[in-house]
Amino acid sequence: MQEIRDNIMSILGNIKDVCMRTGRDPDSVTLIAVTKTIDPDRINYALECGIRNIGENKVQELTAKYASVEKNVKWHLIGHLQTNKVKYIIDKVGLVHSVDSINLAREIDKRAENAGLVKDILVQVNVAQEETKYGIEYEEIDSFVEQLSMLRNISVKGLMTIAPYYEDMEMVRPVFRMLKEKYDMLAGANIPNVEMRHLSMGMTNDYEAAIEEGSNMIRIGTGIFGARSYNI
């Protein structure tokens, strides 16, 4: 498992280098280890190497691993979330990255109220308007956030996007830049129950460009655990 440790150290070093170039504090960037298909033993090893945030794409996989992963960790639900699955993760996940409909938001709000919680969420935005990806359209962000602000048991903590895959990182910068501009606008809008704390953008192939464009939360799976097997 030494490769996992080496990968984590390399990524942390890259984060530090990017932050030095852009005048930011490396500690301001949260590294989420994406553990899709990764077994609990390797997840726990990554935690021994300093990882404190892990992200799962599927509710079923998250709940299956939850009891076997050490407790000193924050879970993130980063994949598409169906309304009928919210009840299974409402008390397990610290941050839901993928809120992209008012129906889903209302279900999270209801389940959070029943559990005596206020659940932190991010709004997923399909900036590039890719048909294969979830997320609201860029032009809908303002009105959607206004609707979410009326729900008492969720708290909007930022925005998330999955950028198109390009070999050339320069190609993806406009996507990151657009969302950062909207993030900054919302941060200054003083909307009740809305606090722009997290800008979740950047994955294994483009996280350095994402940080340079203002991301403070990156989601990395392959870069930490290597190419994944989808046998789970």
C-alpha positions as CSV (number, residue, x, y, z in Angstrom):
1,M,0.0,0.0,0.0
2,Q,3.1,2.2,0.0
3,E,1.9,3.6,-3.4
4,I,-1.1,5.1,-1.7
5,R,1.1,7.0,0.8
6,D,3.4,8.1,-2.0
7,N,0.5,9.4,-4.1
8,I,-1.0,11.3,-1.2
9,M,2.3,12.9,-0.4
10,S,2.8,13.9,-4.1
11,I,-0.7,15.4,-4.3
12,L,-0.2,17.4,-1.1
13,G,3.1,18.6,-2.4
14,N,1.4,19.7,-5.6
15,I,-1.3,21.5,-3.7
16,K,1.4,23.3,-1.7
17,D,3.3,24.3,-4.9
18,V,0.1,25.7,-6.6
19,C,-0.9,27.6,-3.5
20,M,2.6,29.1,-3.3
21,R,2.3,30.3,-6.9
22,T,-1.1,31.8,-6.3
23,G,-0.5,33.3,-2.8
24,R,-2.8,31.0,-0.9
25,D,-2.6,28.9,2.2
26,P,-2.3,25.2,1.4
27,D,-4.4,24.4,4.4
28,S,-7.3,26.3,2.7
29,V,-7.6,23.5,0.2
30,T,-9.5,20.4,1.3
31,L,-8.4,17.1,-0.3
32,I,-11.2,14.5,-0.6
33,A,-10.1,11.0,-1.3
34,V,-12.7,9.4,-3.6
35,T,-13.2,5.9,-2.5
36,K,-15.5,4.4,-5.1
37,T,-14.8,0.7,-5.4
38,I,-12.0,1.0,-2.8
39,D,-12.1,-1.5,0.1
40,P,-12.1,-0.4,3.7
41,D,-8.6,-1.7,4.4
42,R,-7.2,0.7,1.8
43,I,-9.4,3.5,2.9
44,N,-8.2,3.1,6.5
45,Y,-4.6,3.1,5.3
46,A,-5.2,6.4,3.5
47,L,-6.6,7.8,6.7
48,E,-3.3,6.6,8.5
49,C,-1.5,8.7,5.8
50,G,-3.4,11.9,6.8
51,I,-6.6,11.8,4.8
52,R,-9.5,13.2,6.8
53,N,-12.2,13.5,4.1
54,I,-13.5,10.7,1.9
55,G,-16.1,10.9,-0.9
56,E,-18.4,8.2,-2.1
57,N,-20.5,8.3,-5.3
58,K,-23.2,5.7,-4.3
59,V,-25.3,5.5,-1.2
60,Q,-25.2,1.7,-1.2
61,E,-21.5,1.6,-1.3
62,L,-21.1,4.2,1.4
63,T,-23.5,2.4,3.8
64,A,-21.8,-0.9,3.2
65,K,-18.4,0.5,4.2
66,Y,-19.4,2.9,6.9
67,A,-19.0,0.7,9.9
68,S,-15.6,-0.7,8.7
69,V,-14.0,2.7,8.3
70,E,-12.4,4.5,11.3
71,K,-14.6,7.1,12.8
72,N,-12.3,10.1,12.7
73,V,-13.3,11.0,9.1
74,K,-15.8,13.2,7.3
75,W,-17.9,11.5,4.7
76,H,-18.9,13.4,1.5
77,L,-21.6,12.2,-0.8
78,I,-20.3,13.4,-4.2
79,G,-22.4,11.3,-6.7
80,H,-26.0,11.7,-7.9
81,L,-28.4,11.3,-5.0
82,Q,-31.9,9.9,-5.5
83,T,-34.6,11.2,-3.1
84,N,-35.5,7.7,-1.9
85,K,-31.9,7.1,-0.8
86,V,-31.6,10.3,1.4
87,K,-32.8,8.5,4.5
88,Y,-29.9,6.1,4.4
89,I,-27.1,8.7,4.6
90,I,-28.7,11.7,6.4
91,D,-26.9,10.9,9.7
92,K,-23.7,9.7,8.1
93,V,-22.6,12.3,5.6
94,G,-21.1,15.6,6.6
95,L,-21.6,17.3,3.2
96,V,-23.8,16.5,0.2
97,H,-22.1,17.8,-2.9
98,S,-24.7,16.9,-5.5
99,V,-28.0,18.8,-4.8
100,D,-29.4,19.6,-8.2
101,S,-33.2,19.7,-7.8
102,I,-35.7,21.3,-5.4
103,N,-37.3,17.9,-4.8
104,L,-34.0,16.5,-3.6
105,A,-33.4,19.5,-1.4
106,R,-36.8,19.2,0.2
107,E,-36.3,15.6,0.9
108,I,-32.9,16.3,2.6
109,D,-34.6,19.1,4.5
110,K,-37.4,16.8,5.7
111,R,-35.0,14.0,6.7
112,A,-32.7,16.4,8.5
113,E,-35.6,17.9,10.4
114,N,-36.7,14.4,11.5
115,A,-33.1,13.6,12.6
116,G,-32.7,16.9,14.5
117,L,-30.0,18.1,12.1
118,V,-29.2,21.0,9.8
119,K,-27.5,19.3,6.8
120,D,-24.7,21.1,4.8
121,I,-25.1,20.9,1.1
122,L,-23.5,22.1,-2.1
123,V,-25.3,23.0,-5.3
124,Q,-24.1,20.9,-8.3
125,V,-23.8,23.0,-11.4
126,N,-23.4,21.6,-14.9
127,V,-21.4,24.5,-16.2
128,A,-20.4,23.0,-19.5
129,Q,-24.0,21.7,-20.1
130,E,-22.9,18.2,-20.8
131,E,-25.8,15.8,-21.4
132,T,-24.1,13.0,-19.5
133,K,-23.7,14.9,-16.3
134,Y,-26.0,16.0,-13.6
135,G,-26.4,19.5,-12.2
136,I,-28.5,22.6,-12.7
137,E,-27.7,25.0,-15.5
138,Y,-25.4,27.9,-14.8
139,E,-28.2,30.4,-15.5
140,E,-30.4,28.8,-12.8
141,I,-28.0,29.2,-9.9
142,D,-29.4,32.4,-8.5
143,S,-33.0,31.4,-8.4
144,F,-32.2,27.9,-7.2
145,V,-30.1,29.1,-4.3
146,E,-32.9,31.5,-3.4
147,Q,-35.3,28.6,-3.2
148,L,-32.9,26.6,-1.1
149,S,-32.5,29.5,1.3
150,M,-36.1,29.0,2.4
151,L,-35.5,25.5,3.7
152,R,-34.6,25.6,7.4
153,N,-32.9,22.2,7.9
154,I,-30.4,22.5,5.1
155,S,-27.5,25.0,4.8
156,V,-26.1,26.0,1.4
157,K,-22.3,25.9,1.8
158,G,-21.1,26.4,-1.7
159,L,-21.0,25.1,-5.3
160,M,-19.8,22.0,-7.0
161,T,-19.1,21.0,-10.6
162,I,-17.6,18.2,-12.6
163,A,-15.7,19.7,-15.5
164,P,-15.3,18.1,-19.0
165,Y,-12.3,15.9,-19.4
166,Y,-9.5,17.4,-21.5
167,E,-6.0,16.2,-21.9
168,D,-5.0,19.9,-21.9
169,M,-5.8,21.5,-18.5
170,E,-6.0,24.9,-20.1
171,M,-9.2,23.9,-21.9
172,V,-11.1,23.5,-18.7
173,R,-10.1,26.8,-17.0
174,P,-13.2,28.7,-18.4
175,V,-15.5,26.3,-16.6
176,F,-13.7,26.7,-13.3
177,R,-13.4,30.5,-13.8
178,M,-17.2,30.9,-14.4
179,L,-18.2,29.0,-11.3
180,K,-15.7,30.9,-9.2
181,E,-17.1,34.2,-10.3
182,K,-20.6,33.0,-9.4
183,Y,-19.3,31.7,-6.1
184,D,-17.9,35.1,-5.3
185,M,-21.1,36.9,-6.3
186,L,-23.2,34.7,-4.0
187,A,-20.7,35.1,-1.2
188,G,-21.3,38.9,-1.3
189,A,-25.1,38.6,-1.7
190,N,-26.0,38.1,2.0
191,I,-28.7,35.5,1.3
192,P,-30.1,34.0,4.5
193,N,-29.0,30.5,5.2
194,V,-26.4,30.6,2.4
195,E,-22.7,30.8,3.2
196,M,-20.2,30.3,0.4
197,R,-17.5,28.2,2.1
198,H,-16.7,25.4,-0.3
199,L,-16.0,25.5,-4.0
200,S,-15.8,21.9,-4.9
201,M,-14.1,21.5,-8.3
202,G,-11.1,19.6,-9.6
203,M,-10.3,15.9,-9.9
204,T,-7.2,13.8,-10.7
205,N,-6.6,15.2,-14.1
206,D,-7.3,18.9,-13.5
207,Y,-7.1,19.7,-9.8
208,E,-4.1,22.0,-10.2
209,A,-5.9,24.2,-12.7
210,A,-8.9,24.1,-10.5
211,I,-7.0,25.3,-7.5
212,E,-5.3,28.0,-9.6
213,E,-8.8,29.2,-10.6
214,G,-10.1,29.3,-7.0
215,S,-11.2,25.8,-5.9
216,N,-10.8,25.1,-2.2
217,M,-12.1,21.5,-2.3
218,I,-10.7,18.8,-4.7
219,R,-12.0,15.3,-5.2
220,I,-9.3,12.7,-6.1
221,G,-9.7,9.0,-6.6
222,T,-7.4,7.6,-9.2
223,G,-4.6,9.9,-8.3
224,I,-4.5,8.4,-4.8
225,F,-5.6,4.8,-5.2
226,G,-4.6,4.1,-8.8
227,A,-6.8,2.8,-11.6
228,R,-10.0,1.4,-10.2
229,S,-11.6,-2.0,-10.6
230,Y,-15.4,-1.9,-10.9
231,N,-16.1,-5.4,-9.5
232,I,-17.8,-4.0,-6.4
